[in-house]
Amino acid sequence: MRSRTSFSLPEGKMHAL
């Protein structure tokens, strides 16, 4: 929940996993 601002799509999908 820290790179959500920079990576809203790439990081979001990786975090879900």
CHARMM internal coordinates of N, CA and C (Angstrom, degrees):
IC EDIT
DIST 1 N 1 CA 1.4696
DIST 1 CA 1 C 1.5263
ANGL 1 N 1 CA 1 C 110.18
DIST 1 C 2 N 1.3121
ANGL 1 CA 1 C 2 N 116.51
DIHE 1 N 1 CA 1 C 2 N 30.57
DIST 2 N 2 CA 1.4706
ANGL 1 C 2 N 2 CA 119.22
DIHE 1 CA 1 C 2 N 2 CA -179.73
DIST 2 CA 2 C 1.5285
ANGL 2 N 2 CA 2 C 109.37
DIHE 1 C 2 N 2 CA 2 C -121.20
DIST 2 C 3 N 1.3105
ANGL 2 CA 2 C 3 N 117.89
DIHE 2 N 2 CA 2 C 3 N -32.63
DIST 3 N 3 CA 1.4798
ANGL 2 C 3 N 3 CA 120.03
DIHE 2 CA 2 C 3 N 3 CA 179.85
DIST 3 CA 3 C 1.5280
ANGL 3 N 3 CA 3 C 110.62
DIHE 2 C 3 N 3 CA 3 C -96.17
DIST 3 C 4 N 1.3267
ANGL 3 CA 3 C 4 N 115.53
DIHE 3 N 3 CA 3 C 4 N 9.37
DIST 4 N 4 CA 1.4737
ANGL 3 C 4 N 4 CA 119.72
DIHE 3 CA 3 C 4 N 4 CA -178.55
DIST 4 CA 4 C 1.5452
ANGL 4 N 4 CA 4 C 109.04
DIHE 3 C 4 N 4 CA 4 C -60.49
DIST 4 C 5 N 1.3061
ANGL 4 CA 4 C 5 N 116.24
DIHE 4 N 4 CA 4 C 5 N -30.91
DIST 5 N 5 CA 1.4765
ANGL 4 C 5 N 5 CA 119.91
DIHE 4 CA 4 C 5 N 5 CA -178.41
DIST 5 CA 5 C 1.5291
ANGL 5 N 5 CA 5 C 110.20
DIHE 4 C 5 N 5 CA 5 C -72.05
DIST 5 C 6 N 1.3182
ANGL 5 CA 5 C 6 N 115.13
DIHE 5 N 5 CA 5 C 6 N -38.79
DIST 6 N 6 CA 1.4720
ANGL 5 C 6 N 6 CA 119.50
DIHE 5 CA 5 C 6 N 6 CA -178.75
DIST 6 CA 6 C 1.5275
ANGL 6 N 6 CA 6 C 110.59
DIHE 5 C 6 N 6 CA 6 C -86.43
DIST 6 C 7 N 1.3472
ANGL 6 CA 6 C 7 N 115.00
DIHE 6 N 6 CA 6 C 7 N -46.58
DIST 7 N 7 CA 1.4662
ANGL 6 C 7 N 7 CA 119.37
DIHE 6 CA 6 C 7 N 7 CA -178.92
DIST 7 CA 7 C 1.5238
ANGL 7 N 7 CA 7 C 110.55
DIHE 6 C 7 N 7 CA 7 C -114.65
DIST 7 C 8 N 1.2962
ANGL 7 CA 7 C 8 N 115.67
DIHE 7 N 7 CA 7 C 8 N 86.55
DIST 8 N 8 CA 1.4719
ANGL 7 C 8 N 8 CA 119.41
DIHE 7 CA 7 C 8 N 8 CA -177.72
DIST 8 CA 8 C 1.5336
ANGL 8 N 8 CA 8 C 110.37
DIHE 7 C 8 N 8 CA 8 C -82.38
DIST 8 C 9 N 1.3236
ANGL 8 CA 8 C 9 N 116.46
DIHE 8 N 8 CA 8 C 9 N -26.77
DIST 9 N 9 CA 1.4718
ANGL 8 C 9 N 9 CA 119.77
DIHE 8 CA 8 C 9 N 9 CA -178.15
DIST 9 CA 9 C 1.5271
ANGL 9 N 9 CA 9 C 111.93
DIHE 8 C 9 N 9 CA 9 C -105.80
DIST 9 C 10 N 1.3234
ANGL 9 CA 9 C 10 N 118.31
DIHE 9 N 9 CA 9 C 10 N -53.60
DIST 10 N 10 CA 1.4636
ANGL 9 C 10 N 10 CA 122.62
DIHE 9 CA 9 C 10 N 10 CA -179.15
DIST 10 CA 10 C 1.5243
ANGL 10 N 10 CA 10 C 112.18
DIHE 9 C 10 N 10 CA 10 C -63.23
DIST 10 C 11 N 1.3100
ANGL 10 CA 10 C 11 N 116.99
DIHE 10 N 10 CA 10 C 11 N -51.71
DIST 11 N 11 CA 1.4634
ANGL 10 C 11 N 11 CA 121.66
DIHE 10 CA 10 C 11 N 11 CA -178.39
DIST 11 CA 11 C 1.5301
ANGL 11 N 11 CA 11 C 110.54
DIHE 10 C 11 N 11 CA 11 C -69.89
DIST 11 C 12 N 1.3107
ANGL 11 CA 11 C 12 N 115.81
DIHE 11 N 11 CA 11 C 12 N -37.78
DIST 12 N 12 CA 1.4647
ANGL 11 C 12 N 12 CA 120.08
DIHE 11 CA 11 C 12 N 12 CA -179.66
DIST 12 CA 12 C 1.5152
ANGL 12 N 12 CA 12 C 111.51
DIHE 11 C 12 N 12 CA 12 C -57.95
DIST 12 C 13 N 1.3200
ANGL 12 CA 12 C 13 N 116.34
DIHE 12 N 12 CA 12 C 13 N -42.91
DIST 13 N 13 CA 1.4786
ANGL 12 C 13 N 13 CA 120.35
DIHE 12 CA 12 C 13 N 13 CA -179.28
DIST 13 CA 13 C 1.5249
ANGL 13 N 13 CA 13 C 110.27
DIHE 12 C 13 N 13 CA 13 C -70.52
DIST 13 C 14 N 1.3125
ANGL 13 CA 13 C 14 N 117.05
DIHE 13 N 13 CA 13 C 14 N -37.54
DIST 14 N 14 CA 1.4670
ANGL 13 C 14 N 14 CA 120.87
DIHE 13 CA 13 C 14 N 14 CA -179.18
DIST 14 CA 14 C 1.5267
ANGL 14 N 14 CA 14 C 110.20
DIHE 13 C 14 N 14 CA 14 C -69.28
DIST 14 C 15 N 1.3259
ANGL 14 CA 14 C 15 N 115.95
DIHE 14 N 14 CA 14 C 15 N -37.02
DIST 15 N 15 CA 1.4614
ANGL 14 C 15 N 15 CA 120.56
DIHE 14 CA 14 C 15 N 15 CA -178.83
DIST 15 CA 15 C 1.5276
ANGL 15 N 15 CA 15 C 110.76
DIHE 14 C 15 N 15 CA 15 C -68.04
DIST 15 C 16 N 1.3206
ANGL 15 CA 15 C 16 N 115.11
DIHE 15 N 15 CA 15 C 16 N -33.05
DIST 16 N 16 CA 1.4671
ANGL 15 C 16 N 16 CA 120.37
DIHE 15 CA 15 C 16 N 16 CA -179.07
DIST 16 CA 16 C 1.5281
ANGL 16 N 16 CA 16 C 109.59
DIHE 15 C 16 N 16 CA 16 C -63.40
DIST 16 C 17 N 1.3255
ANGL 16 CA 16 C 17 N 115.95
DIHE 16 N 16 CA 16 C 17 N -35.01
DIST 17 N 17 CA 1.4611
ANGL 16 C 17 N 17 CA 120.30
DIHE 16 CA 16 C 17 N 17 CA -178.01
DIST 17 CA 17 C 1.5241
ANGL 17 N 17 CA 17 C 108.86
DIHE 16 C 17 N 17 CA 17 C -74.38
END
COOR INIT
IC SEED 1 N 1 CA 1 C
IC BUILD
